[in-house]
Amino acid sequence: MAFRFLHTADWQIGKPFGSIPGDAGAELRSQRIATIGEVARLAAARNVDAVLVAGDAFDSNEVQDRTILRTLDALKPFSGRWIFLPGNHDAALAHSVWSRLRQMGPEENIVIADRPQLIEGWDGRAVILPAPLTRRRESLDQTEWFDTAATAEGAIRIGLAHGSVANRLPGAAEASNEIPDNRATTAGLAYLALGDWHGSLQIAPRTWYSGTPETDRHRANRSGFVHIVELDGPDAPERVEAVPVSHYRWHQVEAEMLDGTCNAGLDALAELEADAARRVVSLTLKGGISLAERYQLGIELEKWRNRFHHLDVDDAGLFEEPTDDDLDALDSSGFVRLAVERLKAQAANNADPQAAAARVALRMMYVDHMNGGR
């Protein structure tokens, strides 16, 4: 009687990663498909009855045909049924990624749940109740039909939906395509498999978000998992195992320079040294630093850029505090020294509208000096 399935969502295949240019962005895009191959192998290894994809398998309805075909290839290690629910990114429009996929003649185990109707099978052990989105934003609750849907006695009822759970939204979640927080109870569901929130989360009784299997943003929301779910019967408690599958790890790091050196920022990056090539890092720097330390910081950050998959540095909150040694290194006499002294005074005066420009000028003079005036 038991029914075991894999719950996943929010693959967003074809996501552009526009803020990460070059090879790093291209590799993030291709990895999303590679991770789906890992999900397929996991499903086969765990001998699940089905894989439920709770919306947004694709980033948009405009993804290229080659992207669709590569995704289908990634599914092949698992020969059981794949149940795909259209979400808000890949809604079941008249012309959509799903209509194009159907024209490609997919394997019989690929099920597109683009209609609100029961999906049965598995010797009557379970039935899937899908709530597909037919537009990006639905004003009506698409799961309402679950309550009155008649299923065979003893069949395990599993809901499949994409949207935000009313009254229980995680922080900063978008309140669209709302789903009642008691839908699993009112519809007699053993499990409600959701997509839209990108982290693994139980949001209400028998109601779970699996999150995206491949982390795609700097947010501490427990992303990068799929759920292996086991149900022993219609009323039995669900057993949910969150299995990590993400290849890349995203980190948001802040460092404040408290001693005038670059140590704090570099120490924060050193903590991520293991598996550096799999890390996407956003580093925010704040505080004061000498010109010599700023110069050295630039050299070290360039080394880390080459080691991490991608490193983005926000140094808007970092300001130069030139020391006497910095100024001595620039020039010991003459008009250059006089100019440096004036820039130093201007940079130290936060009330001066040109303070930021003065700090940049000092830094550029120092870099030019360290580079031999090239």
C-alpha positions as CSV (number, residue, x, y, z in Angstrom):
1,M,0.0,0.0,0.0
2,A,2.9,2.3,0.6
3,F,3.7,4.9,-2.0
4,R,7.1,6.5,-2.4
5,F,7.8,9.5,-4.6
6,L,10.3,12.3,-5.2
7,H,9.0,15.8,-4.8
8,T,10.9,18.6,-6.6
9,A,10.1,22.0,-8.1
10,D,11.5,25.3,-9.5
11,W,14.2,23.9,-11.8
12,Q,13.9,27.1,-13.9
13,I,15.8,25.5,-16.7
14,G,17.0,28.3,-19.0
15,K,17.5,30.9,-16.2
16,P,19.8,33.5,-17.8
17,F,21.9,34.6,-14.7
18,G,22.4,37.9,-16.4
19,S,24.3,39.4,-13.5
20,I,27.0,36.7,-13.8
21,P,28.7,37.2,-17.2
22,G,30.9,35.0,-19.3
23,D,31.8,31.3,-18.7
24,A,30.6,31.5,-15.1
25,G,27.1,32.3,-16.1
26,A,27.0,29.8,-18.9
27,E,28.2,27.1,-16.5
28,L,25.4,27.9,-14.1
29,R,22.9,27.5,-16.8
30,S,24.2,24.2,-18.0
31,Q,24.5,22.9,-14.4
32,R,20.8,23.2,-13.9
33,I,20.2,20.5,-16.5
34,A,23.1,18.4,-15.1
35,T,21.5,18.5,-11.7
36,I,18.3,17.2,-13.1
37,G,20.3,14.2,-14.3
38,E,21.4,13.7,-10.8
39,V,17.8,13.9,-9.6
40,A,16.8,11.3,-12.2
41,R,19.6,8.9,-11.0
42,L,18.5,9.5,-7.4
43,A,14.9,8.6,-8.2
44,A,16.1,5.4,-9.9
45,A,18.4,4.5,-7.0
46,R,15.6,5.0,-4.4
47,N,13.1,3.1,-6.6
48,V,10.4,5.8,-6.3
49,D,7.0,5.3,-7.9
50,A,7.0,8.8,-9.5
51,V,8.7,12.1,-9.6
52,L,6.4,15.1,-9.0
53,V,7.6,18.5,-10.4
54,A,5.6,21.2,-8.7
55,G,5.9,23.9,-11.3
56,D,8.5,26.1,-12.9
57,A,10.5,23.3,-14.5
58,F,11.4,26.0,-17.1
59,D,12.3,29.6,-16.5
60,S,10.0,30.8,-19.2
61,N,7.8,29.7,-22.1
62,E,10.5,31.1,-24.5
63,V,13.3,28.6,-23.7
64,Q,14.9,27.2,-26.8
65,D,13.9,23.9,-28.3
66,R,17.4,22.6,-27.7
67,T,17.0,23.4,-24.0
68,I,13.8,21.4,-23.8
69,L,15.5,18.4,-25.6
70,R,18.5,18.4,-23.3
71,T,16.2,18.5,-20.3
72,L,14.3,15.5,-21.7
73,D,17.6,13.7,-22.1
74,A,18.5,14.4,-18.5
75,L,15.3,12.6,-17.4
76,K,16.2,9.3,-19.0
77,P,18.0,7.6,-16.0
78,F,14.5,7.3,-14.3
79,S,12.0,5.4,-16.4
80,G,9.1,5.8,-14.0
81,R,6.5,8.5,-14.4
82,W,7.5,12.2,-14.3
83,I,4.5,14.4,-13.5
84,F,5.1,18.0,-14.6
85,L,2.9,20.8,-13.3
86,P,2.9,24.2,-15.2
87,G,3.9,27.0,-12.8
88,N,3.9,30.8,-13.0
89,H,7.2,30.9,-15.1
90,D,6.0,28.2,-17.5
91,A,2.2,28.6,-17.3
92,A,0.1,26.4,-19.6
93,L,-0.7,29.1,-22.2
94,A,-2.2,28.2,-25.6
95,H,1.4,28.3,-26.9
96,S,3.8,27.3,-24.2
97,V,6.9,25.2,-23.5
98,W,4.4,22.4,-22.8
99,S,2.7,22.6,-26.2
100,R,6.1,22.6,-27.9
101,L,7.2,19.7,-25.7
102,R,4.1,17.6,-26.8
103,Q,5.0,18.2,-30.4
104,M,8.4,16.7,-29.8
105,G,6.8,13.4,-29.0
106,P,8.2,12.8,-25.5
107,E,8.4,9.3,-23.9
108,E,5.1,7.9,-22.5
109,N,6.4,8.3,-18.9
110,I,6.4,12.1,-19.3
111,V,3.0,13.4,-18.0
112,I,2.1,17.1,-18.5
113,A,-0.4,17.9,-15.8
114,D,-1.8,21.0,-17.5
115,R,-5.5,20.2,-16.7
116,P,-7.2,20.0,-13.3
117,Q,-8.0,16.3,-13.5
118,L,-7.0,13.2,-11.6
119,I,-3.8,11.4,-12.5
120,E,-4.2,7.7,-11.6
121,G,-2.2,4.6,-11.8
122,W,0.2,2.7,-9.5
123,D,-2.3,-0.1,-9.1
124,G,-4.8,2.3,-7.4
125,R,-2.4,3.0,-4.5
126,A,-2.3,6.7,-5.2
127,V,-3.9,9.5,-7.1
128,I,-2.4,12.9,-8.0
129,L,-4.5,16.0,-7.9
130,P,-2.8,18.8,-10.0
131,A,-3.6,22.5,-9.9
132,P,-1.8,23.8,-13.1
133,L,-1.5,27.5,-13.7
134,T,-2.8,28.7,-17.0
135,R,-1.4,32.2,-16.6
136,R,1.4,33.8,-14.6
137,R,-0.9,35.1,-11.9
138,E,-4.2,33.5,-11.1
139,S,-6.8,35.4,-9.1
140,L,-8.7,32.3,-8.1
141,D,-7.6,29.4,-6.0
142,Q,-6.6,26.6,-8.4
143,T,-6.7,24.0,-5.7
144,E,-10.3,24.4,-4.7
145,W,-11.4,21.5,-6.8
146,F,-9.3,19.1,-4.7
147,D,-12.0,19.2,-1.9
148,T,-14.7,17.6,-4.1
149,A,-12.6,15.4,-6.3
150,A,-13.8,11.8,-5.9
151,T,-11.2,9.1,-5.6
152,A,-11.2,5.4,-5.0
153,E,-11.6,4.3,-1.4
154,G,-8.2,3.7,0.2
155,A,-6.2,5.6,-2.5
156,I,-3.6,8.0,-1.2
157,R,-4.5,11.5,-2.3
158,I,-1.5,13.8,-3.2
159,G,-2.0,17.4,-4.2
160,L,0.4,19.1,-6.6
161,A,0.3,22.9,-6.8
162,H,2.4,26.1,-7.3
163,G,2.0,29.3,-5.4
164,S,2.0,31.0,-2.0
165,V,0.3,29.5,1.1
166,A,-2.1,32.1,2.6
167,N,-1.3,33.4,6.1
168,R,2.0,31.5,6.3
169,L,4.2,33.1,3.7
170,P,7.9,32.9,4.4
171,G,9.6,36.2,4.8
172,A,9.8,38.2,1.5
173,A,7.7,35.7,-0.4
174,E,5.5,37.0,-3.2
175,A,1.8,36.8,-2.3
176,S,0.4,35.5,-5.6
177,N,-1.4,32.4,-6.7
178,E,-2.6,31.9,-3.2
179,I,-3.3,28.4,-1.7
180,P,-5.3,28.1,1.6
181,D,-3.1,26.9,4.4
182,N,-5.7,24.2,5.3
183,R,-6.1,22.7,1.8
184,A,-4.4,19.5,2.7
185,T,-6.9,19.0,5.5
186,T,-10.1,20.0,3.7
187,A,-9.2,17.9,0.6
188,G,-8.1,14.9,2.6
189,L,-4.6,15.0,1.2
190,A,-1.8,12.8,2.6
191,Y,0.7,15.3,1.2
192,L,0.5,18.6,-0.7
193,A,3.6,19.0,-2.9
194,L,4.3,22.7,-3.6
195,G,6.5,24.8,-5.7
196,D,7.3,28.5,-5.8
197,W,9.3,29.0,-2.6
198,H,12.9,28.0,-3.5
199,G,13.8,26.4,-0.1
200,S,12.9,23.1,1.5
201,L,10.1,23.9,4.0
202,Q,7.1,22.5,5.7
203,I,4.7,25.4,5.6
204,A,1.6,23.8,7.0
205,P,0.4,20.3,8.1
206,R,1.1,17.8,5.3
207,T,2.1,20.8,3.1
208,W,5.7,21.1,1.9
209,Y,7.8,23.1,-0.5
210,S,10.7,21.1,-1.9
211,G,12.6,24.2,-3.1
212,T,14.9,24.3,-6.1
213,P,17.3,21.4,-6.5
214,E,20.1,23.7,-7.8
215,T,20.6,26.8,-5.6
216,D,20.3,30.0,-7.7
217,R,20.5,33.0,-5.4
218,H,22.1,34.4,-2.3
219,R,19.5,33.6,0.3
220,A,19.5,31.5,3.4
221,N,16.4,29.5,2.6
222,R,17.6,25.9,2.6
223,S,17.7,25.5,-1.1
224,G,19.4,22.7,-3.1
225,F,17.3,19.8,-2.0
226,V,14.7,17.3,-3.2
227,H,12.3,15.4,-1.0
228,I,12.0,11.7,-0.9
229,V,8.4,11.1,0.5
230,E,7.0,7.9,1.8
231,L,3.3,7.5,2.6
232,D,2.1,4.3,4.2
233,G,-1.6,5.1,3.7
234,P,-4.2,7.9,3.2
235,D,-4.1,8.9,6.9
236,A,-0.5,7.9,7.8
237,P,2.0,10.6,8.7
238,E,4.3,11.6,5.9
239,R,8.0,10.6,6.1
240,V,10.0,13.3,4.3
241,E,13.8,13.1,3.6
242,A,15.4,16.2,2.3
243,V,18.3,15.1,0.1
244,P,20.9,17.6,-1.0
245,V,21.6,17.6,-4.7
246,S,22.9,21.1,-5.6
247,H,26.3,21.4,-7.2
248,Y,27.0,25.1,-6.6
249,R,26.9,26.7,-3.2
250,W,25.9,30.4,-2.9
251,H,27.3,32.5,0.0
252,Q,26.6,36.1,1.1
253,V,29.5,37.4,3.2
254,E,29.9,40.7,5.0
255,A,33.2,41.9,6.5
256,E,34.0,45.1,8.3
257,M,37.6,46.4,8.4
258,L,38.1,47.4,12.0
259,D,41.9,47.7,12.2
260,G,42.7,49.5,9.0
261,T,43.8,46.2,7.3
262,C,42.3,43.9,4.8
263,N,42.4,40.9,7.1
264,A,38.7,40.7,7.9
265,G,37.7,40.5,4.2
266,L,40.3,38.0,3.3
267,D,39.7,35.8,6.4
268,A,36.0,35.6,5.5
269,L,36.9,34.3,2.0
270,A,39.5,31.9,3.4
271,E,36.7,30.1,5.4
272,L,35.2,29.2,2.0
273,E,38.4,27.8,0.5
274,A,37.3,24.1,0.5
275,D,35.5,23.4,-2.9
276,A,36.1,27.0,-3.9
277,A,35.3,26.2,-7.6
278,R,31.8,25.3,-6.6
279,R,31.1,28.5,-4.7
280,V,29.3,31.6,-5.9
281,V,30.2,34.4,-3.4
282,S,28.9,37.9,-2.8
283,L,31.3,39.8,-0.6
284,T,30.3,43.2,1.0
285,L,33.1,45.2,2.5
286,K,32.8,48.1,5.0
287,G,35.0,50.2,7.1
288,G,38.3,52.1,6.7
289,I,41.5,50.8,5.2
290,S,44.9,52.2,4.4
291,L,46.0,52.8,0.8
292,A,48.7,50.1,1.1
293,E,46.1,47.6,2.4
294,R,43.6,48.6,-0.2
295,Y,46.2,47.9,-2.9
296,Q,47.0,44.5,-1.4
297,L,43.3,43.7,-1.1
298,G,42.8,44.2,-4.8
299,I,45.6,41.7,-5.6
300,E,44.2,39.1,-3.2
301,L,40.6,39.5,-4.4
302,E,41.7,38.9,-8.0
303,K,43.3,35.6,-6.8
304,W,40.0,34.6,-5.2
305,R,38.0,35.6,-8.3
306,N,40.0,33.0,-10.2
307,R,39.5,30.3,-7.5
308,F,35.7,30.8,-6.8
309,H,33.2,30.0,-9.5
310,H,32.2,33.6,-9.2
311,L,33.0,36.4,-6.8
312,D,31.1,39.7,-6.7
313,V,32.5,42.4,-4.5
314,D,30.5,45.4,-3.1
315,D,33.0,47.9,-1.7
316,A,30.7,50.9,-1.7
317,G,31.0,51.0,2.1
318,L,34.8,50.8,2.1
319,F,36.8,54.0,2.4
320,E,40.4,54.8,2.3
321,E,42.2,56.2,5.4
322,P,45.7,57.2,4.1
323,T,48.5,56.8,6.6
324,D,51.7,58.8,6.8
325,D,53.5,55.8,5.3
326,D,51.0,55.8,2.4
327,L,51.7,59.5,1.7
328,D,55.5,59.0,2.0
329,A,55.3,56.3,-0.5
330,L,53.7,58.6,-3.0
331,D,56.1,61.5,-2.8
332,S,58.2,63.2,-0.1
333,S,58.2,66.8,-1.3
334,G,57.0,69.2,-3.9
335,F,53.6,70.0,-5.4
336,V,52.6,66.3,-5.6
337,R,52.9,66.0,-1.8
338,L,50.9,69.2,-1.4
339,A,48.2,67.8,-3.7
340,V,48.2,64.6,-1.7
341,E,47.8,66.5,1.6
342,R,44.9,68.4,0.2
343,L,43.2,65.3,-1.1
344,K,43.8,63.6,2.3
345,A,42.1,66.5,4.1
346,Q,39.2,66.5,1.6
347,A,38.8,62.7,1.9
348,A,38.6,62.9,5.7
349,N,35.9,65.5,5.6
350,N,32.6,63.6,5.2
351,A,30.7,66.9,4.9
352,D,32.7,67.7,1.7
353,P,30.6,66.6,-1.4
354,Q,33.9,65.7,-3.1
355,A,35.1,63.5,-0.2
356,A,34.4,60.3,-2.1
357,A,36.1,61.6,-5.3
358,A,39.1,62.6,-3.2
359,R,39.4,59.0,-1.8
360,V,39.2,57.5,-5.3
361,A,41.9,60.0,-6.5
362,L,44.2,59.0,-3.6
363,R,43.7,55.3,-4.3
364,M,44.4,55.8,-8.1
365,M,47.6,57.7,-7.3
366,Y,48.7,55.0,-5.0
367,V,48.0,52.2,-7.5
368,D,49.7,54.1,-10.3
369,H,52.8,54.6,-8.0
370,M,52.8,50.9,-7.0
371,N,52.6,49.9,-10.7
372,G,55.6,52.1,-11.5
373,G,53.6,54.8,-13.2
374,R,52.6,52.6,-16.1
